[in-house]
Amino acid sequence: MELWHVLNRGVDGRNIFLDDKDYLRFVHNLYVFNDTTPADNNSGYHFKSMDLVSPYLEQGPRNKLVDIHGWCLMKNHYHLLLSERCDGGLSQFLRKLNVGYAKSFNDKYTRVGTLFQGRTKKVLVDRQAHANYILHYIHLNPLDYLKGAQTWRDRSHGGIQNKQVALDYLANYRWSSYLDYIERQNFSSLLTTSLFKDMLGNYRHSIDSYLTDAEADLTKMRLE
């Protein structure tokens, strides 16, 4: 099995999610387009409230194109962690996802033209060290929006100054697979969690340990 970190951004850095219903539309598409059977871009899109949870998405047996191991939606880009279920499944899924979302976005906001900046970037996760870190990296992206934590990617700049504040922030950010990994049901119907649960064990403990190490790095830096 090959594991791919997949990401794409809005053209010219523009936001591709302007309100909660845009995020919900993309989540909806992650589910309905992950099928060898063609899907209507408007199928099941009846969001009467913001309370879209995984039971809503259960629609019977499907023939998946990919397994979705992790995901995160940001204002102007998305991250996915995918493995292929059938030959050509990865490319087919991403084409359906990007074209379908761009069409609905353009229709909603009465715009024309390209929404995404170009070809979707696909990075093969081919080293164990990379695999051990990549899910944490995807889930930590929302810290870009947490004041004082925007440099979280670089420990030498003290990006994680308070582990508990960071964890509390992530626990209140709905647009990622983080909540499902810490056993707080969100959009679990999208996910295949067995790979990383086998690899990392208890996910809550794993990311807590990672952030504890980051705090320790900051303390050490201050003492030197």
MDAnalysis code that builds the backbone (N, CA, C; Angstrom):
import MDAnalysis as mda
import numpy as np

u = mda.Universe.empty(672, n_residues=224, atom_resindex=np.repeat(np.arange(224), 3), trajectory=True)
u.add_TopologyAttr("name", ["N", "CA", "C"] * 224)
u.add_TopologyAttr("resid", np.arange(1, 225))
u.add_TopologyAttr("resname", ["MET", "GLU", "LEU", "TRP", "HIS", "VAL", "LEU", "ASN", "ARG", "GLY", "VAL", "ASP", "GLY", "ARG", "ASN", "ILE", "PHE", "LEU", "ASP", "ASP", "LYS", "ASP", "TYR", "LEU", "ARG", "PHE", "VAL", "HIS", "ASN", "LEU", "TYR", "VAL", "PHE", "ASN", "ASP", "THR", "THR", "PRO", "ALA", "ASP", "ASN", "ASN", "SER", "GLY", "TYR", "HIS", "PHE", "LYS", "SER", "MET", "ASP", "LEU", "VAL", "SER", "PRO", "TYR", "LEU", "GLU", "GLN", "GLY", "PRO", "ARG", "ASN", "LYS", "LEU", "VAL", "ASP", "ILE", "HIS", "GLY", "TRP", "CYS", "LEU", "MET", "LYS", "ASN", "HIS", "TYR", "HIS", "LEU", "LEU", "LEU", "SER", "GLU", "ARG", "CYS", "ASP", "GLY", "GLY", "LEU", "SER", "GLN", "PHE", "LEU", "ARG", "LYS", "LEU", "ASN", "VAL", "GLY", "TYR", "ALA", "LYS", "SER", "PHE", "ASN", "ASP", "LYS", "TYR", "THR", "ARG", "VAL", "GLY", "THR", "LEU", "PHE", "GLN", "GLY", "ARG", "THR", "LYS", "LYS", "VAL", "LEU", "VAL", "ASP", "ARG", "GLN", "ALA", "HIS", "ALA", "ASN", "TYR", "ILE", "LEU", "HIS", "TYR", "ILE", "HIS", "LEU", "ASN", "PRO", "LEU", "ASP", "TYR", "LEU", "LYS", "GLY", "ALA", "GLN", "THR", "TRP", "ARG", "ASP", "ARG", "SER", "HIS", "GLY", "GLY", "ILE", "GLN", "ASN", "LYS", "GLN", "VAL", "ALA", "LEU", "ASP", "TYR", "LEU", "ALA", "ASN", "TYR", "ARG", "TRP", "SER", "SER", "TYR", "LEU", "ASP", "TYR", "ILE", "GLU", "ARG", "GLN", "ASN", "PHE", "SER", "SER", "LEU", "LEU", "THR", "THR", "SER", "LEU", "PHE", "LYS", "ASP", "MET", "LEU", "GLY", "ASN", "TYR", "ARG", "HIS", "SER", "ILE", "ASP", "SER", "TYR", "LEU", "THR", "ASP", "ALA", "GLU", "ALA", "ASP", "LEU", "THR", "LYS", "MET", "ARG", "LEU", "GLU"])
u.atoms.positions = np.array([
    [0.825, -1.198, 0.000],
    [0.000, 0.000, 0.000],
    [0.862, 1.252, 0.000],
    [0.557, 2.198, -0.885],
    [1.249, 3.478, -0.920],
    [0.383, 4.536, -0.252],
    [1.006, 5.349, 0.583],
    [0.310, 6.403, 1.315],
    [0.717, 7.747, 0.724],
    [-0.272, 8.577, 0.415],
    [-0.012, 9.857, -0.239],
    [-0.556, 11.022, 0.591],
    [0.294, 12.031, 0.767],
    [-0.141, 13.313, 1.326],
    [-0.508, 14.194, 0.142],
    [-1.761, 14.595, 0.092],
    [-2.316, 15.311, -1.059],
    [-2.764, 16.695, -0.609],
    [-2.436, 17.737, -1.380],
    [-2.859, 19.077, -1.017],
    [-3.048, 19.945, -2.251],
    [-3.953, 20.894, -2.137],
    [-4.157, 21.887, -3.185],
    [-4.627, 23.178, -2.546],
    [-4.372, 24.296, -3.251],
    [-4.673, 25.621, -2.733],
    [-5.528, 26.404, -3.721],
    [-6.148, 27.439, -3.219],
    [-6.902, 28.328, -4.078],
    [-5.972, 29.103, -4.994],
    [-6.430, 29.363, -6.223],
    [-5.618, 30.099, -7.187],
    [-5.271, 31.474, -6.616],
    [-4.018, 31.881, -6.793],
    [-3.519, 33.163, -6.273],
    [-3.677, 33.277, -4.757],
    [-3.743, 32.135, -4.072],
    [-3.857, 32.137, -2.619],
    [-5.235, 32.502, -2.102],
    [-6.239, 32.562, -2.970],
    [-7.578, 32.972, -2.550],
    [-8.201, 31.925, -1.640],
    [-9.136, 32.369, -0.799],
    [-9.866, 31.445, 0.062],
    [-10.828, 30.611, -0.781],
    [-10.881, 29.328, -0.481],
    [-11.801, 28.432, -1.183],
    [-12.965, 28.013, -0.286],
    [-12.920, 28.409, 0.973],
    [-14.028, 28.191, 1.913],
    [-14.380, 29.538, 2.531],
    [-15.580, 30.025, 2.231],
    [-15.983, 31.356, 2.690],
    [-16.977, 31.312, 3.837],
    [-17.630, 30.176, 4.044],
    [-18.525, 30.028, 5.183],
    [-18.625, 28.547, 5.543],
    [-19.345, 28.239, 6.620],
    [-19.429, 26.856, 7.091],
    [-20.050, 25.922, 6.060],
    [-20.979, 26.428, 5.274],
    [-21.597, 25.558, 4.277],
    [-20.623, 25.174, 3.170],
    [-19.633, 26.008, 2.905],
    [-18.595, 25.623, 1.947],
    [-17.779, 24.449, 2.486],
    [-17.404, 24.536, 3.766],
    [-16.689, 23.415, 4.373],
    [-17.542, 22.149, 4.328],
    [-18.822, 22.289, 4.659],
    [-19.715, 21.137, 4.651],
    [-19.859, 20.544, 3.251],
    [-19.923, 21.395, 2.251],
    [-19.998, 20.904, 0.880],
    [-18.774, 20.054, 0.540],
    [-17.600, 20.509, 0.930],
    [-16.388, 19.760, 0.622],
    [-16.377, 18.432, 1.369],
    [-16.780, 18.448, 2.646],
    [-16.870, 17.207, 3.416],
    [-17.847, 16.240, 2.747],
    [-18.987, 16.750, 2.347],
    [-19.983, 15.954, 1.617],
    [-19.341, 15.319, 0.381],
    [-18.565, 16.119, -0.372],
    [-17.933, 15.608, -1.585],
    [-16.873, 14.559, -1.291],
    [-16.155, 14.710, -0.182],
    [-15.183, 13.685, 0.200],
    [-15.852, 12.321, 0.317],
    [-17.086, 12.324, 0.752],
    [-17.810, 11.062, 0.902],
    [-18.403, 10.576, -0.415],
    [-19.226, 11.396, -1.053],
    [-19.997, 10.898, -2.201],
    [-19.143, 10.654, -3.431],
    [-18.013, 11.368, -3.584],
    [-17.171, 11.152, -4.751],
    [-16.174, 10.017, -4.556],
    [-16.114, 9.463, -3.365],
    [-15.226, 8.329, -3.113],
    [-15.955, 7.030, -3.453],
    [-16.256, 6.872, -4.722],
    [-17.045, 5.737, -5.199],
    [-16.779, 5.576, -6.684],
    [-16.647, 4.335, -7.124],
    [-16.446, 4.092, -8.557],
    [-17.675, 4.468, -9.365],
    [-18.834, 4.494, -8.728],
    [-20.070, 4.873, -9.400],
    [-20.148, 6.386, -9.528],
    [-20.486, 6.920, -10.693],
    [-20.617, 8.376, -10.837],
    [-21.633, 8.928, -9.848],
    [-21.325, 10.109, -9.314],
    [-22.210, 10.742, -8.323],
    [-22.706, 12.068, -8.840],
    [-23.941, 12.371, -8.545],
    [-24.518, 13.678, -8.845],
    [-23.926, 14.684, -7.872],
    [-23.390, 15.778, -8.386],
    [-22.767, 16.787, -7.541],
    [-23.736, 17.386, -6.532],
    [-25.036, 17.256, -6.768],
    [-26.021, 17.812, -5.849],
    [-26.673, 16.749, -4.972],
    [-26.270, 15.486, -5.132],
    [-26.934, 14.418, -4.392],
    [-26.723, 14.564, -2.897],
    [-27.824, 14.479, -2.146],
    [-27.735, 14.492, -0.691],
    [-27.401, 15.841, -0.098],
    [-27.360, 16.902, -0.906],
    [-26.928, 18.203, -0.395],
    [-28.133, 18.958, 0.155],
    [-28.520, 18.596, 1.363],
    [-29.684, 19.213, 1.996],
    [-29.293, 19.657, 3.404],
    [-28.442, 20.660, 3.486],
    [-27.923, 21.105, 4.755],
    [-28.885, 22.117, 5.374],
    [-29.789, 21.637, 6.206],
    [-30.741, 22.522, 6.860],
    [-30.141, 23.164, 8.106],
    [-29.017, 22.626, 8.556],
    [-28.339, 23.180, 9.719],
    [-26.868, 22.831, 9.607],
    [-26.098, 23.223, 10.596],
    [-24.676, 22.882, 10.608],
    [-24.421, 21.523, 11.253],
    [-25.461, 20.801, 11.569],
    [-25.311, 19.546, 12.302],
    [-25.216, 18.370, 11.344],
    [-24.205, 18.402, 10.481],
    [-23.933, 17.280, 9.589],
    [-22.950, 16.353, 10.282],
    [-23.410, 15.165, 10.663],
    [-22.547, 14.199, 11.326],
    [-22.549, 12.911, 10.536],
    [-21.664, 12.018, 10.891],
    [-21.425, 10.840, 10.071],
    [-22.657, 9.979, 9.804],
    [-23.616, 9.794, 10.733],
    [-24.774, 8.967, 10.385],
    [-25.542, 9.483, 9.168],
    [-25.525, 10.797, 8.973],
    [-26.176, 11.395, 7.812],
    [-25.567, 10.861, 6.520],
    [-24.273, 10.566, 6.565],
    [-23.551, 10.184, 5.364],
    [-23.622, 8.691, 5.063],
    [-24.121, 7.899, 5.993],
    [-24.185, 6.471, 5.752],
    [-25.257, 6.175, 4.710],
    [-24.834, 5.710, 3.541],
    [-25.769, 5.504, 2.446],
    [-25.667, 4.089, 1.860],
    [-25.213, 3.131, 2.632],
    [-25.132, 1.769, 2.139],
    [-23.770, 1.453, 1.546],
    [-23.611, 0.241, 1.005],
    [-22.311, -0.214, 0.486],
    [-21.859, 0.602, -0.720],
    [-20.546, 0.812, -0.803],
    [-19.958, 1.559, -1.913],
    [-18.695, 0.844, -2.362],
    [-18.238, 1.189, -3.548],
    [-16.954, 0.720, -4.053],
    [-15.984, 1.887, -4.014],
    [-15.213, 1.976, -2.941],
    [-14.357, 3.135, -2.727],
    [-13.202, 3.187, -3.726],
    [-12.853, 4.401, -4.099],
    [-11.676, 4.654, -4.918],
    [-10.417, 4.740, -4.070],
    [-10.553, 5.298, -2.872],
    [-9.413, 5.510, -1.975],
    [-9.845, 5.245, -0.544],
    [-8.872, 5.059, 0.319],
    [-9.081, 5.141, 1.758],
    [-8.605, 6.516, 2.207],
    [-9.425, 7.201, 2.986],
    [-9.060, 8.505, 3.544],
    [-8.597, 8.280, 4.977],
    [-7.294, 8.452, 5.208],
    [-6.712, 8.200, 6.527],
    [-6.658, 9.456, 7.383],
    [-6.752, 10.608, 6.777],
    [-6.727, 11.859, 7.514],
    [-7.035, 13.008, 6.580],
    [-7.504, 14.133, 7.141],
    [-7.827, 15.297, 6.316],
    [-7.892, 16.547, 7.188],
    [-7.719, 17.675, 6.545],
    [-7.874, 18.967, 7.211],
    [-8.194, 20.013, 6.154],
    [-9.188, 20.827, 6.432],
    [-9.572, 21.919, 5.544],
    [-9.187, 23.243, 6.191],
    [-8.463, 24.057, 5.432],
    [-8.076, 25.389, 5.860],
    [-8.766, 26.409, 4.959],
    [-8.659, 27.683, 5.282],
    [-9.400, 28.683, 4.525],
    [-9.069, 28.659, 3.034],
    [-7.789, 28.488, 2.707],
    [-7.400, 28.578, 1.300],
    [-6.763, 27.312, 0.748],
    [-6.825, 26.208, 1.498],
    [-6.258, 24.965, 0.988],
    [-6.795, 23.776, 1.765],
    [-6.485, 22.596, 1.262],
    [-6.867, 21.365, 1.959],
    [-5.706, 20.391, 1.982],
    [-5.716, 19.508, 2.976],
    [-4.770, 18.400, 3.102],
    [-5.560, 17.102, 3.192],
    [-5.120, 16.081, 2.475],
    [-5.703, 14.746, 2.570],
    [-4.581, 13.733, 2.693],
    [-4.863, 12.631, 3.367],
    [-3.923, 11.525, 3.494],
    [-4.634, 10.293, 2.933],
    [-4.183, 9.815, 1.779],
    [-4.936, 8.844, 1.003],
    [-4.100, 7.631, 0.613],
    [-4.767, 6.512, 0.452],
    [-4.186, 5.345, -0.217],
    [-5.194, 4.838, -1.234],
    [-4.697, 4.252, -2.300],
    [-5.536, 3.852, -3.423],
    [-6.187, 2.500, -3.178],
    [-7.449, 2.381, -3.544],
    [-8.179, 1.125, -3.410],
    [-8.251, 0.347, -4.724],
    [-8.079, 1.033, -5.850],
    [-8.140, 0.383, -7.159],
    [-7.218, 1.140, -8.110],
    [-6.848, 0.516, -9.204],
    [-5.959, 1.159, -10.170],
    [-6.561, 2.457, -10.670],
    [-5.792, 3.524, -10.575],
    [-6.263, 4.826, -11.021],
    [-7.227, 5.503, -10.067],
    [-7.463, 4.892, -8.913],
    [-8.443, 5.431, -7.978],
    [-8.075, 6.786, -7.428],
    [-6.797, 6.999, -7.154],
    [-6.361, 8.277, -6.583],
    [-6.633, 9.432, -7.544],
    [-6.212, 9.272, -8.790],
    [-6.419, 10.331, -9.779],
    [-7.894, 10.561, -10.044],
    [-8.673, 9.479, -10.133],
    [-10.103, 9.616, -10.394],
    [-10.797, 10.359, -9.255],
    [-10.455, 10.007, -8.022],
    [-11.071, 10.655, -6.862],
    [-10.739, 12.144, -6.824],
    [-9.474, 12.490, -7.022],
    [-9.073, 13.896, -6.948],
    [-9.694, 14.710, -8.076],
    [-9.816, 14.119, -9.239],
    [-10.455, 14.833, -10.347],
    [-11.923, 15.118, -10.025],
    [-12.634, 14.114, -9.545],
    [-14.041, 14.301, -9.184],
    [-14.182, 15.330, -8.058],
    [-13.301, 15.244, -7.066],
    [-13.372, 16.130, -5.908],
    [-13.145, 17.585, -6.307],
    [-12.062, 17.839, -7.047],
    [-11.713, 19.213, -7.408],
    [-12.715, 19.823, -8.389],
    [-13.073, 19.064, -9.408],
    [-14.018, 19.590, -10.394],
    [-15.387, 19.808, -9.756],
    [-15.834, 18.842, -8.957],
    [-17.145, 18.962, -8.321],
    [-17.229, 20.130, -7.373],
    [-16.177, 20.317, -6.546],
    [-16.225, 21.432, -5.595],
    [-16.113, 22.768, -6.317],
    [-15.232, 22.858, -7.305],
    [-15.073, 24.111, -8.043],
    [-16.377, 24.511, -8.724],
    [-17.095, 23.543, -9.286],
    [-18.367, 23.852, -9.946],
    [-19.393, 24.392, -8.954],
    [-19.511, 23.714, -7.805],
    [-20.497, 24.176, -6.820],
    [-20.115, 25.541, -6.252],
    [-18.811, 25.772, -6.037],
    [-18.336, 27.061, -5.523],
    [-18.636, 28.169, -6.528],
    [-18.300, 27.937, -7.799],
    [-18.532, 28.950, -8.825],
    [-20.026, 29.241, -9.007],
    [-20.840, 28.186, -8.935],
    [-22.282, 28.388, -9.045],
    [-22.804, 29.226, -7.875],
    [-22.336, 28.910, -6.677],
    [-22.824, 29.601, -5.489],
    [-22.443, 31.078, -5.493],
    [-21.205, 31.373, -5.913],
    [-20.708, 32.741, -5.823],
    [-20.708, 33.467, -7.175],
    [-21.374, 32.887, -8.157],
    [-21.534, 33.493, -9.479],
    [-20.182, 33.955, -10.033],
    [-19.258, 33.020, -10.079],
    [-17.939, 33.324, -10.620],
    [-17.607, 32.323, -11.711],
    [-16.592, 32.633, -12.503],
    [-16.117, 31.729, -13.540],
    [-14.605, 31.601, -13.400],
    [-14.073, 30.557, -13.995],
    [-12.628, 30.394, -14.002],
    [-12.142, 29.356, -13.023],
    [-10.842, 29.194, -12.985],
    [-10.185, 28.189, -12.160],
    [-10.271, 28.553, -10.681],
    [-10.577, 27.565, -9.854],
    [-10.607, 27.791, -8.406],
    [-9.292, 27.381, -7.757],
    [-8.728, 26.268, -8.193],
    [-7.494, 25.763, -7.593],
    [-6.280, 26.216, -8.404],
    [-5.137, 26.277, -7.729],
    [-3.957, 26.884, -8.329],
    [-3.325, 26.037, -9.427],
    [-3.642, 24.773, -9.504],
    [-3.043, 23.930, -10.531],
    [-3.227, 22.472, -10.186],
    [-2.316, 21.644, -10.675],
    [-2.380, 20.221, -10.397],
    [-2.250, 19.962, -8.903],
    [-3.034, 19.038, -8.414],
    [-2.983, 18.699, -6.997],
    [-1.617, 18.093, -6.665],
    [-0.993, 18.596, -5.616],
    [0.313, 18.087, -5.203],
    [0.135, 16.770, -4.470],
    [0.923, 15.767, -4.846],
    [0.862, 14.446, -4.222],
    [2.268, 14.067, -3.763],
    [2.419, 13.851, -2.471],
    [3.719, 13.519, -1.887],
    [3.646, 12.098, -1.328],
    [4.478, 11.210, -1.832],
    [4.494, 9.836, -1.353],
    [5.141, 9.777, 0.028],
    [4.446, 9.181, 0.976],
    [4.988, 8.988, 2.325],
    [5.729, 7.662, 2.314],
    [7.040, 7.734, 2.050],
    [7.795, 6.512, 1.789],
    [8.853, 6.206, 2.844],
    [8.852, 6.952, 3.947],
    [9.773, 6.675, 5.052],
    [8.987, 6.546, 6.346],
    [9.424, 5.672, 7.223],
    [8.700, 5.455, 8.475],
    [8.654, 6.715, 9.322],
    [9.755, 7.469, 9.338],
    [9.772, 8.708, 10.120],
    [8.718, 9.684, 9.607],
    [8.554, 9.735, 8.302],
    [7.535, 10.596, 7.698],
    [6.141, 10.118, 8.080],
    [5.929, 8.811, 8.020],
    [4.630, 8.236, 8.373],
    [4.274, 8.502, 9.833],
    [5.264, 8.476, 10.707],
    [5.020, 8.695, 12.134],
    [4.578, 10.130, 12.427],
    [4.924, 11.055, 11.547],
    [4.695, 12.470, 11.789],
    [3.539, 13.053, 10.981],
    [3.249, 12.492, 9.807],
    [2.404, 13.175, 8.839],
    [0.987, 13.435, 9.350],
    [0.390, 12.510, 10.086],
    [-0.971, 12.745, 10.570],
    [-0.992, 13.887, 11.584],
    [0.010, 13.934, 12.458],
    [0.116, 15.061, 13.387],
    [0.238, 16.371, 12.616],
    [1.093, 16.381, 11.593],
    [1.301, 17.602, 10.804],
    [-0.017, 18.102, 10.216],
    [-0.780, 17.197, 9.633],
    [-2.057, 17.583, 9.025],
    [-3.006, 18.135, 10.077],
    [-3.094, 17.465, 11.221],
    [-4.023, 17.900, 12.266],
    [-3.591, 19.191, 12.948],
    [-2.311, 19.517, 12.927],
    [-1.827, 20.730, 13.589],
    [-1.973, 21.976, 12.727],
    [-2.324, 21.824, 11.464],
    [-2.441, 22.977, 10.578],
    [-3.336, 24.095, 11.121],
    [-4.473, 23.793, 11.767],
    [-5.312, 24.890, 12.276],
    [-4.631, 25.791, 13.292],
    [-3.493, 25.382, 13.833],
    [-2.769, 26.267, 14.749],
    [-2.263, 27.518, 14.039],
    [-2.313, 27.521, 12.701],
    [-2.009, 28.749, 11.965],
    [-2.944, 29.875, 12.373],
    [-4.132, 29.522, 12.883],
    [-5.139, 30.516, 13.255],
    [-5.127, 30.839, 14.751],
    [-4.258, 30.193, 15.508],
    [-4.171, 30.416, 16.946],
    [-3.102, 31.467, 17.233],
    [-3.501, 32.564, 17.817],
    [-2.570, 33.652, 18.086],
    [-1.394, 33.171, 18.927],
    [-0.205, 33.462, 18.449],
    [1.008, 33.078, 19.156],
    [1.541, 31.711, 18.792],
    [0.811, 30.962, 17.951],
    [1.246, 29.601, 17.604],
    [1.530, 29.435, 16.119],
    [1.562, 30.535, 15.387],
    [1.663, 30.441, 13.936],
    [2.987, 29.844, 13.449],
    [3.991, 29.808, 14.319],
    [5.278, 29.211, 13.932],
    [5.414, 27.791, 14.461],
    [4.297, 27.091, 14.629],
    [4.311, 25.751, 15.210],
    [5.142, 24.767, 14.409],
    [5.341, 25.026, 13.120],
    [6.100, 24.095, 12.284],
    [7.586, 24.086, 12.632],
    [8.056, 25.143, 13.247],
    [9.487, 25.284, 13.529],
    [9.689, 25.400, 15.034],
    [10.096, 24.309, 15.653],
    [10.260, 24.325, 17.106],
    [11.299, 25.337, 17.562],
    [12.279, 25.616, 16.708],
    [13.331, 26.556, 17.100],
    [12.789, 27.970, 17.276],
    [11.571, 28.229, 16.779],
    [10.945, 29.531, 16.973],
    [9.878, 29.502, 18.068],
    [9.825, 28.427, 18.825],
    [8.900, 28.363, 19.948],
    [7.451, 28.359, 19.554],
    [7.119, 27.630, 18.491],
    [5.756, 27.636, 17.975],
    [4.731, 27.057, 18.928],
    [5.097, 26.044, 19.709],
    [4.174, 25.444, 20.674],
    [4.566, 25.941, 22.060],
    [3.934, 27.017, 22.490],
    [4.283, 27.613, 23.768],
    [3.453, 27.052, 24.917],
    [2.269, 26.539, 24.593],
    [1.395, 26.001, 25.633],
    [0.621, 24.832, 25.047],
    [0.998, 23.635, 25.471],
    [0.403, 22.420, 24.908],
    [-1.102, 22.383, 25.109],
    [-1.581, 22.707, 26.296],
    [-2.997, 22.574, 26.583],
    [-3.833, 23.565, 25.777],
    [-3.321, 24.762, 25.599],
    [-4.024, 25.748, 24.770],
    [-4.138, 25.235, 23.340],
    [-3.054, 24.643, 22.834],
    [-3.073, 24.098, 21.472],
    [-4.071, 22.956, 21.355],
    [-4.075, 22.039, 22.314],
    [-5.008, 20.907, 22.279],
    [-6.457, 21.372, 22.377],
    [-6.714, 22.360, 23.228],
    [-8.077, 22.890, 23.354],
    [-8.528, 23.526, 22.047],
    [-7.619, 24.217, 21.391],
    [-7.973, 24.854, 20.121],
    [-8.313, 23.798, 19.071],
    [-7.482, 22.772, 18.967],
    [-7.727, 21.711, 17.989],
    [-9.040, 20.989, 18.265],
    [-9.377, 20.825, 19.536],
    [-10.613, 20.127, 19.910],
    [-11.858, 20.932, 19.557],
    [-11.685, 22.208, 19.239],
    [-12.819, 23.051, 18.853],
    [-12.786, 23.417, 17.372],
    [-11.868, 22.781, 16.619],
    [-11.792, 23.010, 15.175],
    [-12.408, 21.807, 14.477],
    [-13.534, 22.028, 13.833],
    [-14.320, 20.910, 13.317],
    [-13.826, 20.355, 11.991],
    [-13.078, 21.135, 11.209],
    [-12.855, 20.774, 9.818],
    [-11.587, 19.955, 9.622],
    [-11.464, 18.893, 10.382],
    [-10.368, 17.947, 10.199],
    [-10.777, 16.611, 10.800],
    [-9.933, 15.616, 10.606],
    [-10.193, 14.281, 11.155],
    [-9.718, 14.142, 12.590],
    [-9.161, 15.217, 13.162],
    [-8.615, 15.148, 14.527],
    [-9.650, 14.673, 15.534],
    [-10.854, 15.238, 15.500],
    [-11.871, 14.879, 16.488],
    [-12.210, 13.394, 16.436],
    [-12.317, 12.843, 15.244],
    [-12.619, 11.413, 15.133],
    [-11.485, 10.551, 15.680],
    [-10.245, 11.010, 15.524],
    [-9.110, 10.242, 16.049],
    [-9.039, 10.286, 17.569],
    [-9.610, 11.318, 18.183],
    [-9.622, 11.356, 19.651],
    [-10.976, 10.893, 20.198],
    [-11.698, 10.134, 19.354],
    [-12.953, 9.471, 19.755],
    [-14.089, 10.447, 20.037],
    [-14.073, 11.593, 19.344],
    [-15.208, 12.517, 19.407],
    [-15.834, 12.550, 18.021],
    [-16.942, 11.840, 17.865],
    [-17.522, 11.623, 16.558],
    [-17.802, 12.931, 15.838],
    [-17.313, 12.998, 14.605],
    [-17.475, 14.191, 13.788],
    [-17.921, 13.774, 12.391],
    [-16.972, 13.280, 11.585],
    [-17.289, 12.770, 10.249],
    [-16.617, 11.408, 10.066],
    [-16.861, 10.505, 10.977],
    [-16.139, 9.227, 10.988],
    [-16.437, 8.370, 9.768],
    [-17.565, 8.588, 9.097],
    [-17.884, 7.797, 7.906],
    [-16.882, 8.017, 6.779],
    [-16.165, 9.115, 6.815],
    [-15.171, 9.392, 5.784],
    [-13.912, 8.546, 5.949],
    [-13.642, 8.103, 7.163],
    [-12.291, 7.712, 7.541],
    [-12.035, 6.219, 7.577],
    [-10.763, 5.898, 7.308],
    [-10.188, 4.598, 7.623],
    [-9.091, 4.865, 8.649],
    [-9.328, 4.524, 9.906],
    [-8.414, 4.910, 10.990],
    [-7.457, 3.795, 11.420],
    [-7.673, 2.584, 10.929],
    [-6.932, 1.425, 11.460],
    [-5.427, 1.554, 11.258],
    [-4.983, 2.102, 10.122],
    [-3.548, 2.208, 9.840],
    [-2.834, 3.000, 10.917],
    [-3.339, 4.188, 11.239],
    [-2.639, 5.041, 12.194],
    [-2.919, 4.648, 13.640],
    [-4.033, 4.028, 13.898],
    [-4.251, 3.517, 15.247],
    [-3.299, 2.376, 15.543],
    [-3.014, 1.542, 14.534],
    [-2.025, 0.479, 14.703],
    [-0.618, 1.055, 14.839],
    [-0.334, 2.106, 14.087],
    [1.005, 2.680, 14.049],
    [1.308, 3.528, 15.287],
    [0.329, 4.325, 15.716],
    [0.559, 5.308, 16.775],
    [-0.068, 4.935, 18.107],
    [-0.920, 3.912, 18.104],
    [-1.604, 3.548, 19.336],
    [-2.688, 4.557, 19.672],
    [-2.845, 4.863, 20.935],
    [-3.844, 5.837, 21.369],
    [-3.483, 7.207, 20.806],
    [-4.326, 7.722, 19.916],
    [-3.945, 8.951, 19.209],
    [-3.897, 10.155, 20.137],
    [-4.811, 10.227, 21.070],
    [-4.811, 11.342, 22.018],
    [-3.480, 11.394, 22.766],
    [-3.000, 10.239, 23.191],
    [-1.717, 10.191, 23.899],
    [-0.559, 10.525, 22.964],
    [-0.665, 10.079, 21.713],
    [0.421, 10.298, 20.763],
    [0.625, 11.777, 20.462],
    [-0.446, 12.494, 20.174],
    [-0.289, 13.915, 19.849],
    [0.026, 14.726, 21.112],
    [-0.486, 14.285, 22.253],
    [-0.137, 14.932, 23.521],
    [1.357, 14.825, 23.764],
    [1.915, 13.639, 23.506],
    [3.351, 13.426, 23.683],
    [4.157, 14.292, 22.725],
    [3.683, 14.396, 21.483],
    [4.381, 15.221, 20.503],
    [4.433, 16.678, 20.944],
    [3.309, 17.202, 21.425],
    [3.269, 18.594, 21.851],
    [4.034, 18.811, 23.154],
    [4.071, 17.800, 24.019],
    [4.879, 17.887, 25.235],
    [6.348, 18.022, 24.875],
    [6.806, 17.251, 23.885],
    [8.190, 17.354, 23.421],
    [8.471, 18.734, 22.845],
    [7.490, 19.298, 22.134],
    [7.677, 20.631, 21.567],
    [7.805, 21.682, 22.666],
    [6.987, 21.551, 23.713],
    [7.105, 22.459, 24.859],
    [8.472, 22.332, 25.511],
    [8.949, 21.099, 25.637],
    [10.257, 20.871, 26.255],
    [11.369, 21.497, 25.429],
    [11.258, 21.416, 24.100],
    [12.248, 22.055, 23.227],
    [12.279, 23.553, 23.450],
    [11.102, 24.166, 23.628],
    [11.031, 25.599, 23.853],
    [11.676, 25.971, 25.200],
    [11.378, 25.207, 26.241],
    [11.961, 25.470, 27.559],
    [13.469, 25.374, 27.512],
    [13.973, 24.353, 26.819],
    [15.415, 24.179, 26.688],
    [16.037, 25.358, 25.953],
    [15.364, 25.821, 24.890],
    [15.869, 26.940, 24.108],
    [15.974, 28.192, 24.981],
    [14.982, 28.417, 25.865],
    [14.975, 29.603, 26.720],
    [16.089, 29.567, 27.763],
    [16.475, 28.352, 28.169],
    [17.494, 28.214, 29.200],
    [18.895, 28.324, 28.657],
    [19.039, 28.132, 27.356],
    [20.390, 28.145, 26.759],
    [20.873, 29.569, 26.521],
])
